[in-house]
Amino acid sequence: MLSENDGLRPVVAYFCMEVGLDPALPTYAGGLGMLAGDTLSSAADLGIPMVGVTLLHRKGYFRQHLDEKGAQAETAATWTPETLLEAVPEHVSVTIEGRPVRIRAWLYGLTGISGHTVPVYFLDTALPENTAWDRTLTDHLYGGDSHYRLCQEVILGLGGAAMLAAIGYRNVQVYHMNEGHSALLTLAVAMELSEGSSIGELSQVTMNAVRRRCVFTTHTPVPAGHDRFPASLVSQVLGEELTSALQSGRCFLDGILNMTYLAFSFSHYVNGVSMHHEEIAHSMFPNYPINSITNGVHAVNWTSPSFKEVFDRHIPEWRWDNLYLRYAVSIDLGDIREAHAHAKQALMNEVRERTGEVLDPEVLTIGFARRATAYKRADLLFSDLDRLTRIVSRAGPLQVLYGGKAHPNDDGGKRLIQSIFAAAAALRDKVKIVYLEEYDMSLAKYVCSGVDLWLNTPQKPFEASGTSGMKAALNGVPSLSVLDGWWIEGNVEGVTGWAIGDTWEAESDPARETSSLYDKLEQVIVPMFYQRPDEYSRVMRWAIAINGSYYNAQRMLLQYLNNAYVSTSGALWSPKYPHEYDHG
């Protein structure tokens, strides 16, 4: 519960459709949810006054089941929030299709190294006073049709803003929309400014006032990733008054409400999630000013126990100031190798327990774990099985771990998984390939820290940022990646890892990229791993010192604070200093 003073403190309200906080809470699908959880965790560490708002997803994203040929089936990821979250007594209502829909919330408290707690509220419509269909609106993450999705976005945007007000947050200085799913909260801000009266047509004064309080982060250069709803559906769900308000704010284009345009129109600060993504976003949305803040991951969450021990011993300041990881350059290579060996063995044990497959800890192990969708090109490694076989025979053995779910409606992604199973069968006696079912946060921690090389092969220019390679870098795992997203910034060739392709092109050339991938493996990486282990360990150390020290959520959040939050809200945050932390 909030005290009077708590409610009056200025806060940042961070809205996201999915938030990944704990493996026991299936409230995330992938990178967006992981980023949201890492952001909120870093806010707790830094003592930033932030509150998170998301949906409960009682049936989660889904549980993945793969048969012997890689065909994916799905079941609901049902869980019991009552055993893991704290019920919030306040209830609110939103109007959907002219009827009231009641919403309650569940609380998860994130306490950081500073002792500061960031509350995260999960919105839930499973209440007896709602209709049977309305009770399902917070069941499925990214499920249902456009009608279901728009109703969910009403719950998140309008319902989330109403819930914060009911709980007692009376001084929300900044609303941060992490992707466009929560963009309807801009209407809630407009209604707040109108002090309960009908908002009618949105005046320029009102629109400017809303903008001063809103920040928007766009995450995808893939057109299908931007939610669009026809005006007829918007009018059906929201009613005439709110639809007219959106129309007066010029939020419709050719009769379609694009949630990304809506967020753009009502935000004073908009950013992409990498330097290159800013350029791509400008080309997609040329009429809006767009900045960039490259993503980062929560360093402590994603560092393996063995590397935590090494960092604590050599760089004790790293936990409260991740930039100190720069000093990893002074860590003895033997310590790097030993810490990685522990992480690798933990991964091998986890794979054996989950699958029965026995991997060899002495063999160069490649990791690829991403959402299974066509542009990620998870099967690029298998473009030429004969060439891959020759690499193994000439340079040294390989084993490959895969993981990732395909959206239930993504037939192309499902076929991609099956193609990897087919490659594994074809290479059975030459390259050991294991596809790990039900890839989630807990498994990701083993894979990102335990493999020897992180592989990333997106089709350019569709990788907005990516964060899995950042998690690997914290554990001394270098990347072999297409130059897209964050890797354009993070790659120092032969130092932090290796690029697939030695020159820059705006779009992918599959033949050239495949050739480069095989050349780097055969001529550089595999020989270095087996013949020059000290040199490989130096690359591992540089991955930590250069990329681990920078591509973390602490740096990212401080950039948001300085560039997006404080610009309109003044003194929102006073930093904690090292001597203020309890190091026990």
N, C-alpha and C positions, 0 to 999 in steps of 0.2 A: 504494500500500500504506500501511496505517496503522502509525505507530509506537506503542509502548506508551503514551506520553503522549497521543497523538491519541485512542486508544481510550478513555481514561479521562476525557477532557474531556466536560462535559455538552453535549449537542446536542439540537436539535429535529429530529425525523424527520418530513419532510413527504411525505405519501402522496397521490398523485392518479392516476387512471386514464389521464390524458393530460397531457403536458407539451410545450409548444412552445418550443423553444430556438433552432432554426436552420432556415431553409427547406429545407436538405438533409436534415433528419430529419423524415419525415412521421409524427410521433408525436403528432399533435394533430388535433382536428376543428374547434375553434372557440374561443369565448370562455373556456371553462373551462381549456383547455390553455394559451392565451395568458396567462391570469391566473397559472397555476402557474409558467410560465416567467418572467414578470415578477417574481413573488414571490421565486423563487430567485435571480434576477439581483440584486435589491435586497438580499437577504441577503448576497450576495458583496460588493456595494458597501459595506454598512454593517459588515462584519466579523462578522456574526451566525453563530454555530456551527450551521449547518443542513445537513442531508443530504436529498436528494430521492430518492424511490422511485416508479417507475412501471413500466409494461410496455413491451416493445420494439416491438410492432406491426410485424412484418416486412413485412406487406403494407399497412401504413398504414391510413388511413381509406378513401379511394378517390380515384382520378383522375376528374374530372368531364369529360364530353363532351356538348356541346349541339349539336343539329342546327339547321337554318335556322329551325325553328319553336319552338325552345327545349326540345325533348324531351331529357331528361337520360338519358345512359347512363353506366355506371361500369366502370372497370377497376381492378385492384389497383395500389396505389402501392408496387410492389416496390422495395426498396433494399438496399444491402449494408452492414450495420453494421460489418463487419470493416474497412472502409476509413475509417470516420468515428469509431469508438469504440474504447476500450481494453478488451480482454478482462480480466475479473477471474478469478483462478484458483480462487476458492472456489466450490463447488457445494453446494446443499442439496436436500432432498427435502420434499415435502408429500404427504399421503395424500389421494387423490381416489378415491372409490368403492372403497376398500379396497386400492388399489394405489399404490405409490410413484411420484411424478412428480418427475423431477429438474429442477432449475432452475439456470441460470447467470446471470451478470450482465455488463453492459457499462457502462463508465464514461465519463461526459462531465463534464469539469471546467469550471465557470464561475468565471472569475477576474474580480473586480470592481475598481473604482477604488481600493479600499483595499489591493489586493494579496492579499486573502483569497480562497481558492478554495472554492466549494461543490461537492461531488461529487454527481452525479445518477446513480443506478443504474437501468438498464433491464433488467428481468427477462425471461428468454428460456427457453422449454422446447424449442427445436428442437435436441434432443440425441439421438444415435443410440440410447441406452439406453431412451428413451421410446417408447411405441407411436406409430403413425402419427398417430392422432387427438390424442394428448397433445402431439405436436410442433406442432400447429396452435393451441394455446391462447393463444399470444402472437403470433398472426398478424394478427388483424383487430380494429381499434378499433370498438366498438359494432356488431359483427357477430354473426351467429348467433342462436340462440334462448335461452330462459331457462336451459336446461341449460349451454350454452356460456358464458353470462355468469356464472353462479354459479361455474363452474370457474375462470374468469378471476379472479373476486374472491377465491377461495381462493389463487390464485397471488399476487395483489397483497397481500392482507392477511396471511395466514399465511406465505406464502413470502417476502414482503418483510421481515417482522420477523425471520424465520430467517436471511435473507441478511445483514442488518445485524449480527446476532450473530456469524455465521461470519466476516465481514470483520474484526470486532474492535471494533465499537461496543458497549462494555459499560456506557455511562452515558447511555443515551437518557433524557433528563429529560421530554421532551414528545413525544407522538405526535400530529401534526396531521393529521386526516382531512379532506381537501379534497373534499367530497361523500361520499356514503355507500358508494361502490364499495369502499373499503378497510376497511369497518367490522369485518370479521372479524379484523383485527389485534388487536382487544380481547381475543379469545380467546387470541392469542399472548401478550399481556401477562399474562393470567390464568394461563396455563401457566408463564410465567417466574416468577411469584410463588409458584406451587406447587412450584417447584424440580424440575420434571421428573416429579413424581408425577401420578397421574390427578387431573384437576381436579374430576371428579364434579359434585355440585351446587355452584353458586357461592354462597358465603356472603356475607352483607352486608359482612363485613370485606374479603373479596377484591374485591367489586364496588366498594367505596369506594376501595380501593387502586388499582384500574384507573382509576377516574375521575380520581384525582389526577394521572394521567399523560397523559390524553387530552383533546384539543381537537377540536371538530367545527365545520366551516363548511358550512352548507346553502346551495344556490345557486338552487333553483328553486321557484317557487310553482305550477308545473304538476304536477298529480298524477302524470301519466305519467312524470315525471322521477325518481320515487323507486322504486328497484328493490324488487320484491316477489317472494318465492319461496315456493311451497307447502311445508308441513312434509314431505310425502312426498319431494319433490325434495331438500330440505335433508338429510334423513336418508340418502338415497341417496348424495349427494355427500360429506357430512361424516362420516357414520358415527354410530352411536348415542351414543357418549360425548359428542362435541361438541354434537350436537343436544340431548341431555339437559341439558348445561350451559346452552345458550341458553334452553331451556324453564324451567330453574330461575331464570334471570335475568329471566323474564317478558318475553322478547323476541318472542314470537309473539302475534299478535292474530287471533283467529278462524282459527287454523290457518295463518297466513301470517307469514313472516319478512319484515319491512319493514326494509331496511338503514338507513333514516333513523332509525327508532325505535331500532334497535340502537345506532347512534352516539350518539343522544340519551341513551340509558340509561347509557352508559359514559363520558360526558364531563363534566368539571367546568365546562367553558366551551363554550357553543354560541352561534353567531352567524349572523345573516343578513348579506346583503352590501349593504344600504342601510338607511336609516332606515325607509322604507316597507316594505321586505321584512321587517324585524323584526315589524312589525304584522301583515303577511300570515301569516308563519310562526306567530305566536302564535295566529291564528285557525285555522290548520291543525293545530297541535299544542299545544292549550291547557294541557296538563299539564306542560309543560317550561319552565324559565327560558331565555329566548332574548335575546341582546344583538344589537347590530349594529356592524359595522365596514364602512364603505362601501368598495367596491373602488377600486383605483387601478392605474395602468399605469406601466411602467418609462420614466421620462422620457427618458433618453438613447437607449434603443432606438427610441422612437417619434417622436423629433424629427428632422425632415428635415435634411440637411446644411446647407442655406442658413440655417435658423433656429438650428442649432447654432453656426454662425459668428457670427450676430448676438448670441446669448446669451453666447458666450465673450468677445465684445468688450465688451459692456455689463454683463454680470452673471457674471463668471468663477467665482463661488462656486456657481452653479446645479447643477453636476454632482454635487457631494458633498452639497449641501443644497438640495433642490428647492424649498423654501419661498422661496428667493431669487428665484424666478420672479415673486414678487409685485412685484419692482422693475421688471418689464417695463413698468409704467406710465410709466417715464421714457424708454423707447425712442422715437425719432423715428418718426412715422408713415410717413415715406418709407422708412425701413429695414424696417418691417413689410411695406409693399407690395412692396418689392424682393425680400425673402426669399420672400414668397409667390409672386411671379411666377416665381422660379426653380423652386420646388416644383411650381407648376402646369405649367410647360413640361416638367419632367421627367415628370410624369404624362402629358401629351399625347404625348410621345415614346414612352412605354411602351405606351400604348393603340395608337398607330399601329403599333408593332413587333409587338404581339400580335394585332391584329385587322385592320390595314389601314385602320381608320377614322381620319379626320382631324378633330380637334376644333379649335374656335376659341378661343384663349386669352383673347380679349376678351369672351367670352360667359359669363354667370353659369352656373357649373357646379355641379350638385347631386349629392351622393354618397349612395348607399344601399347598404351592403354588410353583410349580416347572414346568418345561417343562414336558408335558405329553408324556413320552416314557417308554418302558417296564422296563428298569433297575431302574427307580426311584421308582417303586412299590408303587404307590399312594394308592393302595387298600389293602395294608398289614394290615391296621387297621381293615378291614372287613373280615379277614380270618376266624373268628369264631364269627358269629353274636350272637349266644347264650351266649358266654362268655362275649362279649361286653355288652349285655343286663344285665347280672348278675352284671357286674362291676357298671353299672349305678344304679341299684336297691340297691346295697349294699354300695357303696362308695359315690355316689352323681351324679348329672346330668352332662351331657356333651353336647356341641354343637360344630360342626366342620365346618370350612370354607375351601373350596378348590378353587384353581385357577390354570390355566396353559393351554397352547395351545399344540396340537399335530401337528407336521409337516404334511402338506397336504398329503404326501406320506407315512406317518407312520400309517399303519392300526392298528398295535398293540397299539400305543398310543391312537388312537381314541376309540378302544375297552375299554381301561382302563378308559377313561372318562365315557363311558356308564356303566361300572361296578360300578362306584361310584354313578351314578344316580339310578341304580338298588338297591344298598345298602341303599341309602337314602329313597327309596320307602318302602323297607322292614322294616326299622327302624323308619318309619314315626312318630309313637306315642311314641317312646322311646328315640331316639337321633336325634336332629335336624341337618341336613346336608345341606349345601348350596354350590353349585358350582358356582363360580363367572365367568361369561362370560367375554371375552376380557380382560384378566389380563394384565396390562401394568404398566408402571412406577408409574403413579399417584395412581392406586389402590394398588400397592405394598407398598407404603408408609403408607397407612391406615392399611393394613393387618399385615405387619411386626411389627408395633408398637402397634396395638390394641388387638391382641390375647393374651391369658395368657400363652400359651405353643406352642413352635414351633416344629413340628413333621417332621422328615426326615428319610426316610427308603430306601436308595439306596441299590442295590445289590452290595456287595463287589466283586472285588475291583474297581468298575467303577466310583466312585465319586472322580474326581481329586482333587477338593477342595470344591466347593460350597461356596456361599456367603450369601444366604438368612438368614441363622441362625446368621451370623455376624450382619446383619441389625437389626434383632430382638434383639440381645444382647445389642445394643446401646440404646434400649428402655426398658431395663430391662426384656425382655422376654427370659426365659431360654429355652434350647433345650432338646428334647427327641429324640436322634438320634442314628442310627447305627454308629459304630466306623469305619468310613471311611473318607477320605478327611481331611478337617480342624478339624473335631470334635475329631480325635485322639489326636490332640494337645490341643484343647480348652476345652475338657471335664475334669472337676474336679468333680468327682461323688458326687452328693448331694450338691455341692457348686455352680457351674455355670450351672448345669443342670444334665441330666441323660443319661446314655448310654443304648442302646438296646443291651443286651448281656453283661455279666460281665467278660468275658474272651476274649482274642484276638484270632481270627482266620482269616487267610488270605482270605478266601472265605465265602460267606454267607451260613448259614444253616437256611433255611426259617422256619422250625418247631421250632427251638430253639429261633430264633429271635422273632417269633410271641408270643411264650410263655413269653419271657422276656418283650416284649412290654406290654402285658396285666398285667403281674405281677407288673411292675413299676407303671402302672396307678392305679391298684386296691390297692396295698399295700403301695405305697409311695406317689405318686403325688396327686391323687384326695383327699385322707384323709388330706394331708398337706394343700392343698388349702382351704378346707372347715373347718377344725378343728384347724389348727395351722397357721393362716394367717401371723403372724409375721415371722414365720420360712420361709414361702414361699416368703415373701417380702425380707428376707435376701438373698435368692437365687437370686432374681431379682437384688438386689444391687450388689452382687458379679459378676453376669453376665456382668454388666456395668463395674465394676472396673477391673476385670481380662480380660474379652474378648473384651469389647468395647475399652479399652485403648490400646490393642495390634492389634486386627484384623481390622485395618483401613488402608486406602490407603496411608495415610501420612507415616506410618511406612514402608509399602511395597515399596513406591517410593524411600524413603531414602536408602533402601537396594539395589534397582536397581542402584541408583546413586553411592553408595560406592563400589558395587561389579561388576557391569556390565558396567556402563557408564564411570566413572572417570578412570577406569583402563587403558583406551587407549586414553582418550581425555584430561587428565590433569585437569586444573582448569576450569571446566564447569559451576560451580555454586557457588555463595557466599550466605550464608543463610541470610534470613531476621530475625531480632531479634524482640522480643515482643514490644520494645519501638518504633520500626519503623512503627508499624501498627496504623491505625486510628481506635480507638475503638468506635467511635461514632456510 
